[in-house]
């Protein structure tokens, strides 16, 4: 499933999540791209139609591993940040 969904607008609206040449502004008949969650909202509300078929009911792709932090790593990072700084040695 692509990260961006191509759609055709049924109404006029603007949103920064839309990628097009008009800075997020779309008018009826314009083709644009947006993310899956936004595409689902637009389709459900009738503001736009996905070019490749309905996106309602599709699950978003899993997060990339670099976006996920284990609880153990998070606790270790917090402990490191909260630890007192070592005393500097006067030279």
C-alpha positions as CSV (number, residue, x, y, z in Angstrom):
1,X,0.0,0.0,0.0
2,X,1.5,3.4,-0.9
3,X,2.1,6.0,1.7
4,X,0.3,8.6,-0.4
5,X,-3.2,8.2,-1.8
6,X,-4.1,9.8,-5.1
7,X,-7.6,11.3,-5.1
8,X,-10.0,13.5,-7.1
9,X,-11.8,16.3,-5.2
10,X,-15.6,16.6,-5.2
11,X,-15.6,19.9,-3.4
12,X,-13.4,22.9,-2.6
13,X,-11.1,22.7,0.5
14,X,-7.6,23.3,1.7
15,X,-5.4,21.3,4.0
16,X,-1.6,21.3,4.5
17,X,-1.6,17.4,4.4
18,X,-2.4,17.7,0.6
19,X,0.5,17.6,-1.8
20,X,-0.3,19.6,-5.0
21,X,0.9,22.8,-6.8
22,X,-1.7,25.0,-5.1
23,X,-0.3,24.8,-1.5
24,X,-3.0,22.3,-0.3
25,X,-5.9,24.0,-2.0
26,X,-8.1,21.7,-4.1
27,X,-11.2,22.5,-6.2
28,X,-13.8,20.1,-7.6
29,X,-12.1,17.9,-10.2
30,X,-8.5,18.5,-9.1
31,X,-6.3,15.5,-8.5
32,X,-4.1,15.5,-5.4
33,X,-2.3,13.2,-3.0
34,X,-2.7,12.9,0.8
35,X,-1.9,10.4,3.6
36,X,-4.1,7.3,4.2
37,X,-5.9,8.6,7.3
38,X,-6.8,11.9,5.6
39,X,-7.9,10.1,2.5
40,X,-10.2,7.9,4.5
41,X,-11.8,11.0,6.1
42,X,-12.2,12.7,2.8
43,X,-13.8,9.7,1.2
44,X,-16.1,9.1,4.2
45,X,-17.3,12.7,4.1
46,X,-17.7,12.7,0.4
47,X,-15.2,15.4,-0.3
48,X,-13.0,13.3,-2.6
49,X,-12.8,9.9,-4.4
50,X,-9.6,7.7,-4.3
51,X,-8.4,7.0,-7.9
52,X,-7.4,3.4,-7.0
53,X,-10.6,2.4,-5.3
54,X,-12.0,2.8,-1.8
55,X,-9.6,3.2,1.1
56,X,-12.2,2.8,3.8
57,X,-11.4,-0.1,6.1
58,X,-7.7,-0.2,5.2
59,X,-5.3,-0.4,8.1
60,X,-2.3,2.0,8.2
61,X,1.1,0.5,7.7
62,X,3.1,-0.4,10.8
63,X,5.4,2.3,12.1
64,X,9.0,2.2,11.1
65,X,11.2,0.5,13.7
66,X,13.1,3.8,14.4
67,X,9.8,5.3,15.7
68,X,9.4,2.6,18.3
69,X,11.2,2.8,21.7
70,X,11.3,0.0,24.2
71,X,10.3,0.8,27.8
72,X,13.7,-0.5,28.9
73,X,15.6,1.9,26.5
74,X,13.3,4.8,27.6
75,X,14.0,4.2,31.3
76,X,17.8,3.9,30.6
77,X,17.7,7.2,28.7
78,X,15.8,8.9,31.5
79,X,18.2,7.6,34.1
80,X,21.2,8.8,32.0
81,X,19.7,12.3,31.6
82,X,18.8,12.6,35.3
83,X,22.1,11.4,36.6
84,X,24.3,14.1,38.1
85,X,27.1,15.3,35.9
86,X,30.6,14.0,36.9
87,X,32.7,16.5,38.8
88,X,35.2,18.2,36.5
89,X,38.8,17.7,37.5
90,X,40.6,21.1,38.0
91,X,43.7,21.1,35.9
